[in-house]
Amino acid sequence: MKLGSHVSMAGKGLLTAAKEAASYNSDTFMIYTGAPQNTVRKKIEDLYIEEGQQFMKDNGLSNVIVHAPYIINMASAKTDTFGLAVEFLRKEIDRTEAIGSKYIILHPGSHVGSGEDVGLNRIIEGLNEVITKDQNVFITLELMAGKGSELNYKFEHTAYLLDKVKHNDKLAVCFDTCHVHDAGYDIVNNFDEVINEFDRIVGLDWLKVFHINGSLNPRGARKDRHANIGAGDDNPKGRDHIGFDAIHYIVHHETVKGKPCILETPWLDKTTNLYKEEIRKLR
């Protein structure tokens, strides 16, 4: 099992992130190269990459994952929004490669009223502009909850994108437990059947990263609100509708074995998070 969480790069970049991950007894971790809501980024040479990589080596950390910012929307029909997405994703790929990561997680986008077919084909257009045959980084399409006009909440969307992108050997898929649950798939009672359905429609070979989150919503709500693993009604952030037993089953599943599993569960307040405790319980 490779289990970790989202951590911060504030301060000394990769070194800060790796030290935080080690404090949770993680095997792996995920970072944003800057704030997920904007395009402000430090120069690559200011990210303490060499120091961070040495700390990772010394402390048994591997498979660092990068998450692209939320502002990237390749499904947009607006020229300026689409152009920003293409330009900024290219730069994020460069940063991801410099950090030494193989995977950058991407929310494929929302069609914002243009319709699913238009939005999906816009994503394909953008990925075909961004991806080069020589890049070492895999753009990892995250399975989404389907809130609003969000795409990639159906396995059929994923299969269509993978089929139509020219250099699809540079693509992978991230399975988010909260998103898939909120999209309507029954991972609580029948994770095996969900995985079999994914295999039939998409193919298990594409699955490379897992986000491990509870959900504040019942199955099919299409809202994407993360919960702490197994939280009850007394939890200040709300009850988990997936539950500890289902999440524990998933992280120990044969399909998940050896793949980075990243917690994105809520902090209880500005200073308290449960990553270390959740990681301990899931192990």
C-alpha positions as CSV (number, residue, x, y, z in Angstrom):
1,M,0.0,0.0,0.0
2,K,1.1,3.5,-0.8
3,L,-0.9,5.8,1.5
4,G,-0.5,9.5,2.0
5,S,-2.3,12.9,1.8
6,H,-2.4,16.3,0.2
7,V,0.4,18.4,1.8
8,S,1.5,22.0,1.5
9,M,4.5,23.4,-0.4
10,A,4.4,26.7,1.5
11,G,7.9,27.8,2.5
12,K,10.6,25.5,1.2
13,G,8.6,23.9,-1.6
14,L,9.1,20.2,-2.0
15,L,11.2,19.9,1.1
16,T,8.4,21.4,3.2
17,A,5.9,19.0,1.6
18,A,8.0,15.9,2.1
19,K,8.6,16.8,5.8
20,E,4.8,17.2,6.4
21,A,4.1,13.9,4.6
22,A,6.7,12.1,6.8
23,S,5.1,13.5,9.9
24,Y,1.9,11.6,9.0
25,N,3.9,8.4,8.5
26,S,3.0,8.5,4.8
27,D,4.5,6.5,1.9
28,T,3.5,9.1,-0.7
29,F,1.9,12.5,-1.0
30,M,0.3,15.0,-3.3
31,I,1.0,18.7,-3.8
32,Y,-0.2,21.7,-5.7
33,T,2.7,23.7,-7.1
34,G,0.9,26.9,-5.9
35,A,-2.6,28.0,-4.8
36,P,-5.2,25.8,-6.6
37,Q,-7.4,28.9,-7.3
38,N,-4.8,31.0,-9.2
39,T,-1.8,30.9,-11.6
40,V,0.7,32.5,-9.2
41,R,3.7,30.1,-9.1
42,K,7.3,30.3,-7.8
43,K,10.2,29.6,-10.3
44,I,11.2,26.0,-10.6
45,E,14.6,26.8,-9.1
46,D,12.9,28.1,-5.9
47,L,11.0,24.9,-5.1
48,Y,13.8,23.2,-3.1
49,I,13.6,20.2,-5.4
50,E,17.0,18.6,-4.8
51,E,16.6,18.9,-1.0
52,G,13.1,17.6,-1.1
53,Q,14.0,14.6,-3.3
54,Q,16.9,13.7,-0.9
55,F,14.6,13.9,2.1
56,M,12.1,11.7,0.3
57,K,14.9,9.1,-0.4
58,D,16.1,9.2,3.2
59,N,12.5,8.8,4.6
60,G,11.0,6.2,2.3
61,L,8.7,8.5,0.4
62,S,8.0,8.0,-3.3
63,N,5.4,8.5,-6.0
64,V,4.8,12.2,-5.3
65,I,1.7,13.4,-7.2
66,V,1.0,16.9,-8.5
67,H,-2.6,18.3,-8.8
68,A,-3.3,20.9,-11.4
69,P,-5.2,24.0,-10.2
70,Y,-9.0,24.1,-10.3
71,I,-9.0,27.2,-12.6
72,I,-8.0,25.0,-15.6
73,N,-11.2,24.4,-17.6
74,M,-10.5,22.7,-21.0
75,A,-14.2,22.0,-21.5
76,S,-15.0,25.7,-21.9
77,A,-16.3,27.1,-25.1
78,K,-14.8,30.5,-24.3
79,T,-11.6,31.2,-26.2
80,D,-9.8,33.0,-23.4
81,T,-10.7,30.4,-20.7
82,F,-9.7,27.5,-23.0
83,G,-6.4,29.3,-24.0
84,L,-5.5,29.9,-20.3
85,A,-6.1,26.2,-19.6
86,V,-3.9,25.0,-22.4
87,E,-1.1,27.5,-21.7
88,F,-1.0,26.9,-17.9
89,L,-1.3,23.2,-18.1
90,R,1.8,23.1,-20.3
91,K,3.7,25.0,-17.6
92,E,2.4,22.8,-14.9
93,I,3.6,19.7,-16.8
94,D,7.1,21.3,-16.8
95,R,7.0,21.9,-13.1
96,T,5.7,18.3,-12.5
97,E,8.6,16.9,-14.5
98,A,11.1,19.0,-12.7
99,I,9.8,17.9,-9.3
100,G,10.3,14.3,-10.4
101,S,6.6,13.3,-10.5
102,K,5.1,11.1,-13.1
103,Y,1.4,12.1,-12.6
104,I,-0.4,15.4,-12.7
105,I,-4.1,15.1,-11.7
106,L,-6.5,17.1,-13.9
107,H,-10.2,17.9,-13.4
108,P,-11.1,17.6,-17.1
109,G,-13.6,20.5,-17.0
110,S,-17.2,21.8,-17.0
111,H,-19.1,22.6,-20.2
112,V,-20.9,25.6,-18.6
113,G,-24.0,25.2,-20.7
114,S,-22.5,24.2,-24.1
115,G,-23.5,20.6,-23.6
116,E,-21.6,17.4,-22.7
117,D,-20.7,16.5,-26.3
118,V,-19.3,20.0,-27.0
119,G,-17.4,20.0,-23.7
120,L,-15.9,16.5,-24.1
121,N,-14.6,17.4,-27.6
122,R,-13.2,20.7,-26.3
123,I,-11.2,18.7,-23.7
124,I,-9.9,16.5,-26.4
125,E,-8.9,19.5,-28.5
126,G,-7.1,21.0,-25.5
127,L,-5.3,17.7,-24.6
128,N,-4.2,17.3,-28.2
129,E,-2.6,20.8,-28.0
130,V,-0.9,20.2,-24.7
131,I,0.5,16.7,-24.9
132,T,3.7,15.9,-26.7
133,K,4.9,12.4,-27.6
134,D,8.2,13.0,-25.7
135,Q,6.8,14.1,-22.3
136,N,7.4,11.9,-19.3
137,V,4.4,13.1,-17.3
138,F,1.0,11.4,-17.4
139,I,-2.0,13.8,-17.4
140,T,-4.2,11.9,-15.1
141,L,-7.9,12.5,-15.7
142,E,-9.8,12.5,-12.4
143,L,-13.2,10.8,-12.2
144,M,-15.6,13.6,-11.1
145,A,-18.9,13.8,-9.1
146,G,-20.9,15.6,-11.8
147,K,-21.8,18.7,-9.9
148,G,-23.2,21.5,-12.1
149,S,-22.0,21.0,-15.7
150,E,-18.9,19.0,-14.6
151,L,-17.8,16.3,-17.0
152,N,-16.0,12.9,-16.6
153,Y,-18.6,11.7,-14.0
154,K,-19.4,8.7,-16.1
155,F,-17.0,6.0,-17.1
156,E,-18.3,6.4,-20.6
157,H,-16.9,10.0,-20.6
158,T,-13.5,8.7,-19.6
159,A,-13.5,6.0,-22.3
160,Y,-14.4,8.6,-24.9
161,L,-11.6,11.0,-23.9
162,L,-9.0,8.2,-23.8
163,D,-10.1,6.9,-27.2
164,K,-10.0,10.3,-29.0
165,V,-6.8,11.9,-27.6
166,K,-3.9,11.5,-30.1
167,H,-1.1,10.7,-27.6
168,N,-3.3,8.8,-25.2
169,D,-0.3,6.8,-24.0
170,K,0.4,10.0,-21.9
171,L,-2.9,9.7,-20.1
172,A,-4.0,7.9,-17.0
173,V,-7.0,8.0,-14.6
174,C,-7.5,9.0,-11.0
175,F,-10.3,7.2,-9.0
176,D,-11.7,9.5,-6.3
177,T,-14.0,7.6,-3.9
178,C,-16.1,10.6,-2.9
179,H,-16.6,11.6,-6.6
180,V,-17.5,8.2,-7.8
181,H,-19.9,7.7,-4.9
182,D,-21.5,11.1,-5.5
183,A,-21.7,10.3,-9.2
184,G,-23.9,7.3,-8.4
185,Y,-21.7,4.3,-8.4
186,D,-22.2,1.9,-5.4
187,I,-18.7,1.6,-4.0
188,V,-20.1,1.1,-0.5
189,N,-21.9,-2.2,-1.1
190,N,-20.3,-3.4,-4.3
191,F,-16.9,-2.0,-5.0
192,D,-15.9,-5.1,-7.0
193,E,-18.8,-4.6,-9.4
194,V,-17.9,-0.9,-9.9
195,I,-14.3,-1.9,-10.6
196,N,-15.5,-4.6,-13.0
197,E,-17.8,-2.0,-14.8
198,F,-14.8,0.4,-15.0
199,D,-12.7,-2.4,-16.5
200,R,-15.4,-3.3,-19.1
201,I,-15.9,0.3,-20.2
202,V,-12.5,1.9,-19.7
203,G,-9.9,-0.7,-18.7
204,L,-8.1,-1.2,-15.4
205,D,-4.7,-0.5,-17.0
206,W,-5.5,3.2,-17.0
207,L,-6.0,3.4,-13.2
208,K,-2.9,4.9,-11.7
209,V,-3.9,7.0,-8.7
210,F,-6.6,6.9,-6.1
211,H,-8.0,9.8,-4.0
212,I,-9.4,8.4,-0.8
213,N,-12.2,10.5,0.7
214,G,-15.4,10.0,2.6
215,S,-18.6,11.8,1.3
216,L,-21.0,14.1,3.1
217,N,-23.7,13.1,0.7
218,P,-25.8,10.1,-0.1
219,R,-24.9,8.1,-3.3
220,G,-25.8,9.9,-6.5
221,A,-26.1,13.4,-5.0
222,R,-23.6,14.8,-7.5
223,K,-22.3,17.4,-5.0
224,D,-18.6,16.5,-4.3
225,R,-18.3,17.3,-0.6
226,H,-15.5,15.3,1.1
227,A,-15.9,13.8,4.6
228,N,-13.4,12.5,7.1
229,I,-13.1,8.7,6.8
230,G,-15.8,7.0,8.8
231,A,-17.0,10.2,10.6
232,G,-20.2,10.0,12.5
233,D,-22.9,12.5,13.3
234,D,-20.7,14.0,16.1
235,N,-18.0,15.1,13.6
236,P,-17.9,18.9,13.2
237,K,-17.5,18.6,9.4
238,G,-20.4,16.1,9.1
239,R,-21.1,12.4,8.7
240,D,-19.4,10.1,6.1
241,H,-21.9,8.4,3.9
242,I,-19.3,5.9,2.5
243,G,-18.0,4.7,5.9
244,F,-14.7,3.3,7.2
245,D,-15.4,-0.3,6.3
246,A,-15.9,0.5,2.6
247,I,-12.9,2.7,2.4
248,H,-10.7,0.2,4.3
249,Y,-11.8,-2.5,1.8
250,I,-11.0,-0.2,-1.1
251,V,-7.4,0.7,0.0
252,H,-6.6,-3.0,0.6
253,H,-8.2,-4.1,-2.7
254,E,-6.0,-6.0,-5.3
255,T,-6.8,-3.4,-7.9
256,V,-5.5,-0.6,-5.6
257,K,-2.3,-2.4,-4.4
258,G,0.9,-0.6,-5.2
259,K,-0.9,2.6,-6.5
260,P,-0.6,6.0,-4.6
261,C,-3.7,6.5,-2.4
262,I,-4.1,10.2,-1.5
263,L,-6.3,11.5,1.3
264,E,-8.0,14.9,0.7
265,T,-10.3,14.7,3.8
266,P,-11.2,17.9,5.7
267,W,-9.3,19.7,8.3
268,L,-11.4,20.1,11.5
269,D,-10.2,23.6,12.0
270,K,-7.3,25.9,10.8
271,T,-4.7,23.8,12.6
272,T,-6.1,20.3,13.1
273,N,-6.3,17.6,10.5
274,L,-6.8,13.9,10.8
275,Y,-4.4,12.7,8.1
276,K,-2.0,10.8,10.5
277,E,-4.9,9.2,12.4
278,E,-6.8,8.2,9.2
279,I,-3.6,6.8,7.6
280,R,-2.9,4.7,10.8
281,K,-6.5,3.3,10.9
282,L,-6.5,2.5,7.2
283,R,-3.3,0.6,7.4
